[in-house]
Amino acid sequence: MKKFTTPIYLAILLPLSLSPVRAQEQLLYGQFFPKPTGENGFEELIMAGDLVRGNKALSAALEAGATLSQKRLIISDKDCIRALALVRQGMAKTD
């Protein structure tokens, strides 16, 4: 079941996080969790969304319909790798 739910979480997080980041705008993580506990899996999910928000390669691929080479570039992006790891950590806490 976990293998199926990871894409669902990403499908929910990515559109929410693709809005452009303004310089004066605070990260969502700080707004939702002013005093993080580390016990809540949702903290990692929001951090993952903050990482991929404004990622130019990701937003360009989603707008145009990504080719295989674009998908490979996205998967190799360090922010995307870290975001996926955070999603997995968050999901492990919610079980």
OpenMM code with the backbone's topology and positions (N, CA, C; nanometers):
from openmm import Vec3, app, unit

residues = "MET LYS LYS PHE THR THR PRO ILE TYR LEU ALA ILE LEU LEU PRO LEU SER LEU SER PRO VAL ARG ALA GLN GLU GLN LEU LEU TYR GLY GLN PHE PHE PRO LYS PRO THR GLY GLU ASN GLY PHE GLU GLU LEU ILE MET ALA GLY ASP LEU VAL ARG GLY ASN LYS ALA LEU SER ALA ALA LEU GLU ALA GLY ALA THR LEU SER GLN LYS ARG LEU ILE ILE SER ASP LYS ASP CYS ILE ARG ALA LEU ALA LEU VAL ARG GLN GLY MET ALA LYS THR ASP".split()
positions = [
    Vec3(0.0813, -0.1194, 0.0000),
    Vec3(0.0000, 0.0000, 0.0000),
    Vec3(0.0858, 0.1261, 0.0000),
    Vec3(0.2021, 0.1209, 0.0645),
    Vec3(0.2879, 0.2388, 0.0702),
    Vec3(0.3357, 0.2811, -0.0681),
    Vec3(0.3664, 0.1854, -0.1540),
    Vec3(0.4157, 0.2190, -0.2867),
    Vec3(0.3097, 0.2936, -0.3665),
    Vec3(0.1856, 0.2661, -0.3407),
    Vec3(0.0776, 0.3329, -0.4118),
    Vec3(0.0487, 0.4705, -0.3529),
    Vec3(0.0629, 0.4858, -0.2215),
    Vec3(0.0275, 0.6126, -0.1590),
    Vec3(0.1316, 0.7209, -0.1791),
    Vec3(0.2582, 0.6876, -0.2022),
    Vec3(0.3605, 0.7900, -0.2241),
    Vec3(0.3268, 0.8783, -0.3434),
    Vec3(0.2905, 0.8243, -0.4599),
    Vec3(0.2535, 0.9118, -0.5706),
    Vec3(0.1303, 0.9956, -0.5403),
    Vec3(0.0396, 0.9442, -0.4579),
    Vec3(-0.0792, 1.0215, -0.4229),
    Vec3(-0.0394, 1.1433, -0.3414),
    Vec3(0.0475, 1.1265, -0.2426),
    Vec3(0.0931, 1.2394, -0.1632),
    Vec3(0.1658, 1.3414, -0.2504),
    Vec3(0.2512, 1.2933, -0.3407),
    Vec3(0.3221, 1.3844, -0.4297),
    Vec3(0.2257, 1.4572, -0.5216),
    Vec3(0.1244, 1.3882, -0.5691),
    Vec3(0.0262, 1.4520, -0.6566),
    Vec3(-0.0507, 1.5603, -0.5826),
    Vec3(-0.0687, 1.5442, -0.4535),
    Vec3(-0.1380, 1.6461, -0.3740),
    Vec3(-0.0439, 1.7612, -0.3407),
    Vec3(0.0792, 1.7306, -0.3034),
    Vec3(0.1737, 1.8331, -0.2602),
    Vec3(0.2266, 1.9199, -0.3739),
    Vec3(0.2568, 1.8600, -0.4874),
    Vec3(0.3217, 1.9350, -0.5941),
    Vec3(0.2397, 2.0520, -0.6461),
    Vec3(0.1122, 2.0342, -0.6802),
    Vec3(0.0379, 2.1512, -0.7275),
    Vec3(0.0272, 2.2612, -0.6224),
    Vec3(0.0183, 2.2224, -0.4961),
    Vec3(0.0106, 2.3228, -0.3899),
    Vec3(0.1411, 2.3974, -0.3738),
    Vec3(0.2505, 2.3319, -0.4060),
    Vec3(0.3809, 2.3910, -0.3801),
    Vec3(0.4435, 2.4556, -0.5028),
    Vec3(0.3798, 2.4508, -0.6169),
    Vec3(0.4409, 2.5040, -0.7377),
    Vec3(0.4187, 2.6533, -0.7576),
    Vec3(0.3422, 2.7164, -0.6711),
    Vec3(0.3253, 2.8603, -0.6848),
    Vec3(0.4590, 2.9280, -0.6597),
    Vec3(0.4882, 3.0374, -0.7327),
    Vec3(0.6196, 3.1007, -0.7184),
    Vec3(0.6431, 3.1540, -0.5772),
    Vec3(0.7661, 3.1435, -0.5330),
    Vec3(0.8028, 3.1911, -0.4004),
    Vec3(0.8426, 3.3373, -0.4103),
    Vec3(0.7775, 3.4195, -0.3322),
    Vec3(0.8144, 3.5613, -0.3255),
    Vec3(0.9208, 3.5783, -0.2189),
    Vec3(1.0057, 3.6776, -0.2359),
    Vec3(1.1174, 3.6979, -0.1432),
    Vec3(1.0688, 3.7226, -0.0015),
    Vec3(0.9593, 3.7968, 0.0141),
    Vec3(0.9118, 3.8302, 0.1481),
    Vec3(0.8217, 3.7216, 0.2073),
    Vec3(0.7863, 3.6213, 0.1267),
    Vec3(0.6961, 3.5171, 0.1725),
    Vec3(0.7696, 3.4155, 0.2585),
    Vec3(0.7135, 3.3864, 0.3745),
    Vec3(0.7740, 3.2890, 0.4641),
    Vec3(0.7432, 3.1484, 0.4147),
    Vec3(0.8300, 3.0549, 0.4427),
    Vec3(0.8059, 2.9161, 0.4050),
    Vec3(0.6827, 2.8641, 0.4784),
    Vec3(0.6104, 2.7741, 0.4150),
    Vec3(0.4903, 2.7186, 0.4753),
    Vec3(0.5209, 2.6416, 0.6029),
    Vec3(0.6365, 2.5774, 0.6068),
    Vec3(0.6729, 2.4992, 0.7249),
    Vec3(0.6699, 2.5856, 0.8510),
    Vec3(0.7275, 2.7036, 0.8439),
    Vec3(0.7286, 2.7930, 0.9599),
    Vec3(0.5909, 2.8439, 0.9972),
    Vec3(0.5029, 2.8575, 0.8986),
    Vec3(0.3671, 2.9036, 0.9258),
    Vec3(0.2835, 2.7952, 0.9929),
    Vec3(0.2978, 2.6707, 0.9466),
    Vec3(0.2182, 2.5619, 1.0019),
    Vec3(0.2745, 2.5068, 1.1314),
    Vec3(0.4060, 2.5082, 1.1445),
    Vec3(0.4701, 2.4476, 1.2607),
    Vec3(0.5676, 2.5449, 1.3259),
    Vec3(0.5176, 2.6432, 1.4000),
    Vec3(0.6088, 2.7374, 1.4669),
    Vec3(0.6942, 2.6698, 1.5743),
    Vec3(0.6430, 2.5625, 1.6329),
    Vec3(0.7180, 2.4862, 1.7331),
    Vec3(0.7150, 2.3386, 1.6917),
    Vec3(0.8022, 2.2984, 1.5988),
    Vec3(0.7991, 2.1601, 1.5510),
    Vec3(0.8355, 2.0597, 1.6596),
    Vec3(0.7661, 1.9469, 1.6567),
    Vec3(0.7901, 1.8421, 1.7561),
    Vec3(0.8715, 1.7262, 1.6996),
    Vec3(0.8664, 1.7057, 1.5681),
    Vec3(0.9352, 1.5928, 1.5080),
    Vec3(0.8585, 1.4629, 1.5197),
    Vec3(0.7426, 1.4658, 1.5863),
    Vec3(0.6614, 1.3465, 1.6052),
    Vec3(0.5530, 1.3336, 1.4991),
    Vec3(0.5306, 1.4391, 1.4253),
    Vec3(0.4193, 1.4478, 1.3332),
    Vec3(0.4685, 1.4265, 1.1908),
    Vec3(0.4140, 1.3326, 1.1192),
    Vec3(0.4559, 1.3069, 0.9818),
    Vec3(0.4232, 1.4197, 0.8865),
    Vec3(0.3278, 1.5037, 0.9223),
    Vec3(0.2902, 1.6143, 0.8347),
    Vec3(0.3995, 1.7214, 0.8276),
    Vec3(0.4833, 1.7282, 0.9276),
    Vec3(0.5937, 1.8247, 0.9248),
    Vec3(0.6854, 1.7966, 0.8061),
    Vec3(0.7175, 1.6710, 0.7852),
    Vec3(0.8044, 1.6343, 0.6735),
    Vec3(0.7366, 1.6587, 0.5390),
    Vec3(0.6048, 1.6364, 0.5321),
    Vec3(0.5326, 1.6591, 0.4076),
    Vec3(0.5335, 1.8062, 0.3686),
    Vec3(0.5169, 1.8944, 0.4656),
    Vec3(0.5197, 2.0380, 0.4376),
    Vec3(0.6611, 2.0821, 0.4004),
    Vec3(0.7624, 2.0267, 0.4673),
    Vec3(0.9012, 2.0576, 0.4310),
    Vec3(0.9304, 2.0156, 0.2870),
    Vec3(0.8788, 1.9002, 0.2472),
    Vec3(0.8985, 1.8517, 0.1105),
    Vec3(0.8343, 1.9477, 0.0104),
    Vec3(0.7166, 1.9957, 0.0421),
    Vec3(0.6500, 2.0923, -0.0455),
    Vec3(0.7285, 2.2209, -0.0578),
    Vec3(0.7859, 2.2668, 0.0520),
    Vec3(0.8684, 2.3880, 0.0479),
    Vec3(0.9924, 2.3681, -0.0391),
    Vec3(1.0490, 2.2482, -0.0372),
    Vec3(1.1680, 2.2210, -0.1176),
    Vec3(1.1400, 2.2274, -0.2677),
    Vec3(1.0279, 2.1741, -0.3091),
    Vec3(1.0007, 2.1696, -0.4531),
    Vec3(0.9265, 2.2924, -0.5049),
    Vec3(0.8799, 2.3760, -0.4145),
    Vec3(0.8097, 2.4969, -0.4579),
    Vec3(0.9063, 2.5865, -0.5348),
    Vec3(0.8653, 2.6285, -0.6505),
    Vec3(0.9473, 2.7175, -0.7307),
    Vec3(1.0584, 2.6490, -0.8072),
    Vec3(1.0633, 2.5171, -0.8074),
    Vec3(1.1652, 2.4449, -0.8812),
    Vec3(1.1356, 2.4600, -1.0303),
    Vec3(1.2229, 2.5304, -1.1008),
    Vec3(1.1978, 2.5635, -1.2415),
    Vec3(1.1920, 2.4403, -1.3299),
    Vec3(1.2790, 2.3446, -1.3071),
    Vec3(1.2795, 2.2238, -1.3894),
    Vec3(1.1504, 2.1456, -1.3715),
    Vec3(1.1045, 2.1374, -1.2488),
    Vec3(0.9826, 2.0633, -1.2199),
    Vec3(0.8600, 2.1324, -1.2786),
    Vec3(0.8493, 2.2619, -1.2612),
    Vec3(0.7324, 2.3325, -1.3133),
    Vec3(0.7306, 2.3324, -1.4658),
    Vec3(0.8456, 2.3436, -1.5308),
    Vec3(0.8512, 2.3394, -1.6769),
    Vec3(0.8093, 2.2021, -1.7288),
    Vec3(0.8507, 2.0978, -1.6606),
    Vec3(0.8158, 1.9625, -1.7041),
    Vec3(0.6665, 1.9356, -1.6862),
    Vec3(0.6076, 1.9879, -1.5800),
    Vec3(0.4654, 1.9654, -1.5576),
    Vec3(0.3795, 2.0441, -1.6559),
    Vec3(0.4240, 2.1615, -1.6953),
    Vec3(0.3468, 2.2436, -1.7879),
    Vec3(0.3481, 2.1849, -1.9286),
    Vec3(0.4613, 2.1382, -1.9744),
    Vec3(0.4762, 2.0979, -2.1135),
    Vec3(0.4546, 1.9491, -2.1366),
    Vec3(0.4396, 1.8708, -2.0341),
    Vec3(0.4355, 1.7261, -2.0526),
    Vec3(0.5778, 1.6774, -2.0683),
    Vec3(0.6322, 1.6243, -1.9636),
    Vec3(0.7749, 1.5947, -1.9577),
    Vec3(0.8154, 1.4796, -2.0487),
    Vec3(0.9290, 1.4966, -2.1124),
    Vec3(0.9909, 1.3881, -2.1875),
    Vec3(1.0669, 1.3009, -2.0887),
    Vec3(1.1125, 1.1877, -2.1339),
    Vec3(1.1858, 1.0974, -2.0462),
    Vec3(1.3137, 1.1626, -1.9939),
    Vec3(1.3839, 1.2368, -2.0778),
    Vec3(1.5074, 1.3018, -2.0325),
    Vec3(1.4766, 1.4103, -1.9293),
    Vec3(1.3649, 1.4818, -1.9430),
    Vec3(1.3265, 1.5819, -1.8429),
    Vec3(1.2923, 1.5136, -1.7098),
    Vec3(1.2241, 1.4019, -1.7168),
    Vec3(1.1903, 1.3289, -1.5947),
    Vec3(1.3161, 1.2822, -1.5229),
    Vec3(1.4144, 1.2390, -1.6002),
    Vec3(1.5404, 1.1953, -1.5394),
    Vec3(1.6125, 1.3115, -1.4728),
    Vec3(1.6077, 1.4294, -1.5347),
    Vec3(1.6687, 1.5478, -1.4736),
    Vec3(1.5985, 1.5849, -1.3435),
    Vec3(1.4676, 1.5746, -1.3425),
    Vec3(1.3913, 1.6067, -1.2221),
    Vec3(1.4259, 1.5092, -1.1101),
    Vec3(1.4302, 1.3809, -1.1434),
    Vec3(1.4600, 1.2805, -1.0420),
    Vec3(1.6008, 1.2974, -0.9862),
    Vec3(1.6932, 1.3476, -1.0671),
    Vec3(1.8301, 1.3649, -1.0204),
    Vec3(1.8524, 1.4985, -0.9493),
    Vec3(1.7536, 1.5868, -0.9485),
    Vec3(1.7655, 1.7155, -0.8808),
    Vec3(1.7753, 1.6938, -0.7297),
    Vec3(1.8702, 1.7605, -0.6641),
    Vec3(1.8937, 1.7362, -0.5215),
    Vec3(1.7740, 1.7743, -0.4351),
    Vec3(1.7012, 1.8803, -0.4718),
    Vec3(1.5835, 1.9183, -0.3937),
    Vec3(1.4719, 1.8155, -0.4073),
    Vec3(1.4553, 1.7612, -0.5265),
    Vec3(1.3531, 1.6587, -0.5483),
    Vec3(1.3879, 1.5295, -0.4752),
    Vec3(1.5152, 1.4941, -0.4738),
    Vec3(1.5588, 1.3740, -0.4008),
    Vec3(1.5319, 1.3912, -0.2520),
    Vec3(1.5672, 1.5073, -0.1992),
    Vec3(1.5453, 1.5346, -0.0568),
    Vec3(1.3959, 1.5389, -0.0242),
    Vec3(1.3152, 1.5980, -0.1143),
    Vec3(1.1713, 1.6051, -0.0920),
    Vec3(1.1096, 1.4658, -0.0877),
    Vec3(1.1505, 1.3800, -0.1767),
    Vec3(1.0978, 1.2431, -0.1769),
    Vec3(1.1370, 1.1694, -0.0492),
    Vec3(1.2594, 1.1902, -0.0027),
    Vec3(1.3028, 1.1281, 0.1230),
    Vec3(1.2188, 1.1795, 0.2403),
    Vec3(1.1880, 1.3094, 0.2389),
    Vec3(1.1049, 1.3659, 0.3455),
    Vec3(0.9629, 1.3108, 0.3408),
    Vec3(0.9092, 1.2934, 0.2212),
    Vec3(0.7751, 1.2342, 0.2086),
    Vec3(0.7743, 1.0934, 0.2659),
    Vec3(0.8771, 1.0171, 0.2354),
    Vec3(0.8854, 0.8806, 0.2881),
    Vec3(0.8975, 0.8800, 0.4407),
    Vec3(0.9770, 0.9728, 0.4963),
    Vec3(0.9911, 0.9814, 0.6423),
    Vec3(0.8582, 1.0177, 0.7065),
    Vec3(0.7895, 1.1144, 0.6476),
    Vec3(0.6607, 1.1568, 0.7012),
    Vec3(0.5574, 1.0461, 0.6963),
    Vec3(0.5563, 0.9718, 0.5861),
    Vec3(0.4609, 0.8621, 0.5751),
    Vec3(0.4907, 0.7503, 0.6742),
    Vec3(0.6177, 0.7288, 0.7028),
    Vec3(0.6547, 0.6256, 0.8003),
    Vec3(0.6046, 0.6611, 0.9399),
    Vec3(0.5968, 0.7901, 0.9686),
    Vec3(0.5486, 0.8331, 1.1009),
    Vec3(0.3974, 0.8231, 1.1115),
    Vec3(0.3255, 0.8273, 1.0000),
    Vec3(0.1801, 0.8263, 1.0065),
    Vec3(0.1219, 0.6862, 1.0103),
    Vec3(0.2036, 0.5828, 0.9981),
    Vec3(0.1521, 0.4456, 1.0011),
    Vec3(0.1087, 0.4061, 1.1404),
] * unit.nanometer
topology = app.Topology()
chain = topology.addChain("A")
for resn in residues:
    res = topology.addResidue(resn, chain)
    for name in ("N", "CA", "C"):
        topology.addAtom(name, app.Element.getBySymbol(name[0]), res)
